[in-house]
Amino acid sequence: MRVVYQRGGYQLVEYERDGRLQRVYLPDDVELDEGVVEQGLPYGDPWENLLDFTVTPEQIADAWRRSGIWTIEDFEQHSGEAISVIVNLLSIDLAALRRRFREYQLRRDGDE
């Protein structure tokens, strides 16, 4: 658990819960412990609820084969290409992901 910064009567605190990094805002005059941080105002956007990739293992396998990656040895020798294939497949979803982020921002920020 650590204080990221303090400012104007509050502090941003970073901690781990169930192995996942979290941040919350808390008044700067509270003593930090697990019970207190659970009561803080969450900081950050809920990536877990916003990310939705539709790339399947079958699509990755097919794209690897089309790139000449058929074996683990091929993968080891051409790992840069293997990663590039995955990035290219994910980029198909990036446009949809950006739209989803914008929709979320509008709801979060009250349709500014």
Z-matrix of the N, CA and C atoms (Angstrom, degrees):
N
C 1 1.439
C 2 1.528 1 107.16
N 3 1.342 2 115.33 1 132.48
C 4 1.456 3 117.94 2 179.45
C 5 1.522 4 110.46 3 -147.60
N 6 1.317 5 115.19 4 151.60
C 7 1.460 6 121.43 5 175.38
C 8 1.524 7 107.12 6 -87.47
N 9 1.322 8 116.50 7 120.67
C 10 1.461 9 121.84 8 179.22
C 11 1.520 10 109.04 9 -75.59
N 12 1.338 11 116.04 10 -46.92
C 13 1.469 12 120.94 11 172.67
C 14 1.515 13 110.14 12 -162.46
N 15 1.331 14 114.75 13 160.99
C 16 1.465 15 122.54 14 174.83
C 17 1.513 16 107.51 15 -123.46
N 18 1.336 17 115.29 16 140.17
C 19 1.453 18 118.66 17 -177.61
C 20 1.524 19 109.33 18 -165.98
N 21 1.297 20 116.75 19 133.48
C 22 1.467 21 122.53 20 171.55
C 23 1.512 22 116.21 21 51.92
N 24 1.319 23 118.13 22 39.20
C 25 1.450 24 120.69 23 175.61
C 26 1.523 25 115.04 24 91.17
N 27 1.309 26 116.76 25 1.67
C 28 1.464 27 118.77 26 177.43
C 29 1.520 28 109.64 27 -136.21
N 30 1.328 29 115.00 28 167.35
C 31 1.463 30 121.29 29 177.25
C 32 1.523 31 109.54 30 -136.70
N 33 1.320 32 114.99 31 149.00
C 34 1.455 33 121.04 32 174.49
C 35 1.522 34 106.28 33 -101.15
N 36 1.330 35 115.86 34 120.13
C 37 1.463 36 121.98 35 -174.51
C 38 1.523 37 109.34 36 -114.74
N 39 1.331 38 115.23 37 135.27
C 40 1.457 39 121.78 38 177.90
C 41 1.521 40 108.69 39 -110.81
N 42 1.335 41 116.11 40 136.16
C 43 1.467 42 120.46 41 -179.13
C 44 1.520 43 109.09 42 -154.89
N 45 1.318 44 116.22 43 168.89
C 46 1.459 45 120.95 44 176.47
C 47 1.514 46 110.73 45 -107.87
N 48 1.340 47 114.57 46 136.52
C 49 1.466 48 120.48 47 174.85
C 50 1.529 49 106.42 48 -132.08
N 51 1.307 50 115.59 49 123.16
C 52 1.467 51 121.47 50 -178.93
C 53 1.534 52 111.30 51 54.46
N 54 1.329 53 116.29 52 38.54
C 55 1.452 54 121.23 53 177.74
C 56 1.515 55 114.87 54 77.14
N 57 1.327 56 117.62 55 6.82
C 58 1.469 57 121.82 56 -178.41
C 59 1.515 58 110.06 57 -117.23
N 60 1.318 59 116.17 58 135.23
C 61 1.451 60 122.94 59 -179.24
C 62 1.523 61 110.47 60 -71.92
N 63 1.324 62 116.37 61 132.74
C 64 1.463 63 123.23 62 -179.05
C 65 1.528 64 108.88 63 -132.11
N 66 1.322 65 116.54 64 156.77
C 67 1.465 66 122.13 65 171.67
C 68 1.524 67 108.56 66 -135.72
N 69 1.339 68 114.76 67 142.39
C 70 1.465 69 120.92 68 178.00
C 71 1.525 70 109.44 69 -142.13
N 72 1.335 71 114.57 70 153.93
C 73 1.457 72 121.35 71 170.84
C 74 1.516 73 108.21 72 -91.40
N 75 1.331 74 116.07 73 138.23
C 76 1.462 75 122.85 74 176.74
C 77 1.519 76 109.00 75 -140.64
N 78 1.350 77 117.69 76 154.71
C 79 1.455 78 119.31 77 171.85
C 80 1.528 79 108.73 78 -58.69
N 81 1.333 80 116.63 79 145.08
C 82 1.466 81 118.01 80 -176.00
C 83 1.524 82 114.00 81 -77.32
N 84 1.341 83 117.57 82 -3.00
C 85 1.464 84 119.17 83 -179.22
C 86 1.534 85 113.26 84 -100.67
N 87 1.346 86 117.55 85 8.50
C 88 1.463 87 119.26 86 179.17
C 89 1.525 88 110.19 87 -92.79
N 90 1.325 89 115.12 88 148.23
C 91 1.450 90 120.36 89 174.89
C 92 1.527 91 107.69 90 -83.25
N 93 1.313 92 115.95 91 129.66
C 94 1.462 93 120.11 92 -174.11
C 95 1.519 94 112.42 93 -79.28
N 96 1.319 95 114.79 94 128.22
C 97 1.460 96 121.86 95 169.38
C 98 1.521 97 106.62 96 -154.40
N 99 1.328 98 117.34 97 173.18
C 100 1.465 99 121.03 98 -174.90
C 101 1.521 100 113.34 99 -58.18
N 102 1.325 101 116.89 100 -40.90
C 103 1.458 102 119.79 101 -180.00
C 104 1.517 103 112.41 102 -64.33
N 105 1.320 104 116.51 103 -38.06
C 106 1.466 105 121.17 104 -178.59
C 107 1.526 106 111.01 105 -70.07
N 108 1.330 107 117.95 106 -44.97
C 109 1.466 108 118.66 107 -177.74
C 110 1.521 109 112.10 108 -65.26
N 111 1.322 110 117.25 109 -29.14
C 112 1.467 111 120.09 110 177.09
C 113 1.531 112 111.60 111 -65.05
N 114 1.332 113 116.93 112 -21.01
C 115 1.466 114 121.82 113 -179.24
C 116 1.526 115 112.32 114 -90.47
N 117 1.347 116 116.99 115 -6.65
C 118 1.461 117 120.11 116 -175.87
C 119 1.516 118 113.63 117 -69.66
N 120 1.327 119 114.59 118 164.71
C 121 1.463 120 122.22 119 176.76
C 122 1.526 121 107.76 120 -82.33
N 123 1.332 122 118.42 121 117.84
C 124 1.466 123 120.86 122 -175.75
C 125 1.530 124 112.30 123 -58.19
N 126 1.324 125 114.56 124 142.98
C 127 1.458 126 122.40 125 176.82
C 128 1.533 127 108.10 126 -112.45
N 129 1.301 128 116.71 127 139.77
C 130 1.463 129 121.44 128 176.71
C 131 1.516 130 111.87 129 99.95
N 132 1.291 131 113.90 130 166.50
C 133 1.462 132 120.19 131 179.60
C 134 1.528 133 109.98 132 -93.72
N 135 1.330 134 116.79 133 152.43
C 136 1.474 135 121.41 134 -175.69
C 137 1.526 136 112.12 135 -81.22
N 138 1.335 137 116.44 136 75.29
C 139 1.463 138 120.59 137 -178.49
C 140 1.519 139 111.75 138 -49.96
N 141 1.315 140 116.64 139 -39.00
C 142 1.461 141 120.47 140 -176.89
C 143 1.520 142 111.93 141 -57.09
N 144 1.322 143 116.48 142 -32.73
C 145 1.463 144 121.05 143 -178.91
C 146 1.521 145 112.85 144 -89.30
N 147 1.336 146 116.84 145 -13.44
C 148 1.460 147 120.63 146 -175.89
C 149 1.527 148 113.36 147 -100.67
N 150 1.315 149 116.76 148 -26.92
C 151 1.457 150 120.27 149 -177.16
C 152 1.520 151 110.55 150 -81.73
N 153 1.306 152 114.63 151 131.03
C 154 1.457 153 119.70 152 -179.32
C 155 1.525 154 108.21 153 -151.26
N 156 1.325 155 115.89 154 87.73
C 157 1.455 156 120.24 155 179.77
C 158 1.513 157 109.51 156 -91.99
N 159 1.314 158 114.70 157 139.69
C 160 1.461 159 118.79 158 -177.21
C 161 1.522 160 112.36 159 -108.98
N 162 1.329 161 117.72 160 7.99
C 163 1.461 162 120.68 161 178.82
C 164 1.524 163 108.92 162 -71.21
N 165 1.304 164 115.23 163 131.29
C 166 1.466 165 120.29 164 -177.71
C 167 1.533 166 110.20 165 -103.63
N 168 1.324 167 116.66 166 160.09
C 169 1.466 168 119.75 167 174.60
C 170 1.538 169 111.97 168 -57.60
N 171 1.317 170 116.33 169 -34.57
C 172 1.460 171 120.30 170 179.29
C 173 1.525 172 111.22 171 -64.63
N 174 1.334 173 117.13 172 -39.95
C 175 1.468 174 120.60 173 178.13
C 176 1.528 175 110.96 174 -65.35
N 177 1.321 176 116.69 175 -40.53
C 178 1.470 177 120.39 176 178.43
C 179 1.529 178 109.67 177 -64.72
N 180 1.337 179 116.80 178 -46.82
C 181 1.467 180 120.48 179 -179.67
C 182 1.528 181 110.94 180 -59.51
N 183 1.337 182 116.64 181 -43.72
C 184 1.458 183 120.32 182 179.86
C 185 1.528 184 110.62 183 -63.62
N 186 1.322 185 116.80 184 -44.11
C 187 1.467 186 120.36 185 -179.74
C 188 1.527 187 111.35 186 -66.14
N 189 1.331 188 117.84 187 -37.73
C 190 1.466 189 120.45 188 175.94
C 191 1.526 190 110.47 189 -62.18
N 192 1.311 191 116.51 190 -45.20
C 193 1.470 192 119.56 191 179.98
C 194 1.522 193 111.14 192 -61.92
N 195 1.324 194 116.81 193 -41.33
C 196 1.467 195 120.64 194 177.73
C 197 1.535 196 111.37 195 -63.38
N 198 1.330 197 116.21 196 -24.44
C 199 1.470 198 121.52 197 178.02
C 200 1.527 199 112.21 198 -92.52
N 201 1.331 200 117.24 199 3.74
C 202 1.452 201 120.68 200 178.30
C 203 1.518 202 114.56 201 87.44
N 204 1.316 203 117.02 202 13.58
C 205 1.467 204 121.07 203 179.09
C 206 1.529 205 107.27 204 -101.39
N 207 1.343 206 114.37 205 99.79
C 208 1.456 207 121.05 206 -175.07
C 209 1.513 208 112.73 207 -111.61
N 210 1.321 209 117.60 208 -22.61
C 211 1.463 210 120.95 209 -175.81
C 212 1.527 211 110.22 210 -130.75
N 213 1.330 212 115.68 211 167.19
C 214 1.466 213 119.79 212 176.29
C 215 1.524 214 109.67 213 -61.24
N 216 1.340 215 115.94 214 -35.57
C 217 1.467 216 119.42 215 177.62
C 218 1.529 217 110.58 216 -63.47
N 219 1.342 218 116.54 217 -41.18
C 220 1.469 219 120.09 218 175.31
C 221 1.524 220 110.18 219 -59.69
N 222 1.328 221 115.13 220 -43.87
C 223 1.458 222 120.28 221 179.64
C 224 1.527 223 110.31 222 -59.17
N 225 1.335 224 116.21 223 -46.46
C 226 1.467 225 120.41 224 -179.00
C 227 1.524 226 110.98 225 -62.63
N 228 1.313 227 117.22 226 -40.25
C 229 1.467 228 121.23 227 -178.44
C 230 1.524 229 112.66 228 -74.93
N 231 1.321 230 116.21 229 -24.56
C 232 1.475 231 120.72 230 -175.59
C 233 1.530 232 110.86 231 -129.66
N 234 1.314 233 116.03 232 42.06
C 235 1.471 234 119.40 233 -175.46
C 236 1.529 235 112.04 234 -62.34
N 237 1.322 236 117.37 235 -33.69
C 238 1.468 237 119.74 236 177.15
C 239 1.516 238 111.69 237 -61.36
N 240 1.320 239 115.70 238 -43.77
C 241 1.470 240 121.12 239 177.33
C 242 1.530 241 110.82 240 -64.85
N 243 1.336 242 116.18 241 -40.60
C 244 1.470 243 120.39 242 179.72
C 245 1.525 244 110.86 243 -60.65
N 246 1.318 245 115.78 244 -42.79
C 247 1.473 246 119.89 245 179.00
C 248 1.518 247 109.57 246 -68.33
N 249 1.319 248 116.81 247 -40.42
C 250 1.461 249 121.24 248 178.51
C 251 1.525 250 111.50 249 -58.25
N 252 1.323 251 116.09 250 -40.73
C 253 1.467 252 121.03 251 178.37
C 254 1.523 253 109.79 252 -60.09
N 255 1.329 254 116.72 253 -45.32
C 256 1.467 255 120.38 254 179.99
C 257 1.523 256 110.38 255 -63.43
N 258 1.323 257 116.88 256 -44.80
C 259 1.468 258 120.69 257 179.74
C 260 1.531 259 110.06 258 -60.23
N 261 1.332 260 116.60 259 -42.17
C 262 1.466 261 119.18 260 178.84
C 263 1.519 262 111.69 261 -63.84
N 264 1.323 263 117.19 262 -39.88
C 265 1.464 264 119.70 263 177.06
C 266 1.523 265 111.05 264 -64.72
N 267 1.323 266 117.15 265 -40.51
C 268 1.461 267 120.47 266 179.83
C 269 1.516 268 111.75 267 -68.65
N 270 1.328 269 117.55 268 -30.50
C 271 1.463 270 119.72 269 -177.97
C 272 1.519 271 111.47 270 -62.84
N 273 1.322 272 116.57 271 -24.47
C 274 1.461 273 120.20 272 175.31
C 275 1.528 274 109.43 273 -59.85
N 276 1.319 275 116.23 274 -37.54
C 277 1.457 276 120.90 275 -178.52
C 278 1.523 277 113.83 276 -83.59
N 279 1.353 278 117.64 277 -13.45
C 280 1.456 279 119.65 278 -175.16
C 281 1.523 280 113.08 279 -62.87
N 282 1.322 281 117.47 280 -37.95
C 283 1.463 282 119.38 281 178.47
C 284 1.525 283 110.08 282 -62.07
N 285 1.323 284 116.92 283 -43.92
C 286 1.469 285 120.66 284 178.02
C 287 1.528 286 110.01 285 -65.72
N 288 1.322 287 116.45 286 -38.00
C 289 1.457 288 120.54 287 179.47
C 290 1.523 289 110.68 288 -64.16
N 291 1.317 290 117.08 289 -42.91
C 292 1.474 291 120.48 290 178.23
C 293 1.531 292 110.90 291 -62.50
N 294 1.328 293 116.71 292 -41.34
C 295 1.471 294 119.52 293 176.77
C 296 1.527 295 109.99 294 -60.52
N 297 1.315 296 116.17 295 -43.86
C 298 1.466 297 121.01 296 179.52
C 299 1.532 298 110.89 297 -61.48
N 300 1.342 299 116.92 298 -41.73
C 301 1.464 300 121.21 299 177.51
C 302 1.531 301 110.72 300 -61.52
N 303 1.333 302 116.45 301 -45.22
C 304 1.481 303 119.75 302 -179.86
C 305 1.526 304 110.88 303 -62.31
N 306 1.333 305 117.22 304 -42.64
C 307 1.465 306 120.38 305 178.28
C 308 1.526 307 110.37 306 -61.37
N 309 1.318 308 116.40 307 -43.10
C 310 1.463 309 120.73 308 178.43
C 311 1.527 310 110.55 309 -62.28
N 312 1.344 311 117.01 310 -44.91
C 313 1.460 312 120.64 311 -179.88
C 314 1.519 313 111.10 312 -58.97
N 315 1.319 314 116.82 313 -41.51
C 316 1.467 315 120.09 314 178.85
C 317 1.520 316 111.30 315 -61.63
N 318 1.337 317 116.65 316 -42.56
C 319 1.467 318 119.56 317 178.38
C 320 1.526 319 110.27 318 -68.24
N 321 1.335 320 116.71 319 -44.84
C 322 1.465 321 121.68 320 -177.61
C 323 1.519 322 111.49 321 -62.71
N 324 1.336 323 115.81 322 -41.87
C 325 1.468 324 120.26 323 -174.17
C 326 1.518 325 112.86 324 -93.39
N 327 1.312 326 117.83 325 5.60
C 328 1.461 327 121.32 326 176.01
C 329 1.514 328 114.18 327 75.66
N 330 1.328 329 117.25 328 40.45
C 331 1.479 330 122.07 329 176.16
C 332 1.519 331 113.06 330 55.40
N 333 1.308 332 116.02 331 48.95
C 334 1.484 333 119.64 332 179.82
C 335 1.491 334 111.40 333 -62.75
